[in-house]
């Protein structure tokens, strides 16, 4: 949680929290090597179902796990890494 200029915690909405969390995750992923990010993305995409979605341990693809996969691929910024080849 962020603090304002006098050190008091600022009120954070769910949208603000998710945006800040995503920013921190992207920052952290940027510290990973390009090769590692590409390997992780390839592994993740290998689990994509024929319907384009992602499933959990059992059952068909669902929005919950597809959302995690999409956020992870976005966080790894693999398309940017591939463009640097």
Secondary structure, 3 states (H helix, E strand, C coil): CCECCCCCECCCCHHHHHHHHHHHHHHHHCCCCHHHHHHHHHHHHHCCCCCCCCCCCCCCCCHHHHHHHHHHHHHHCHHHHHHCC
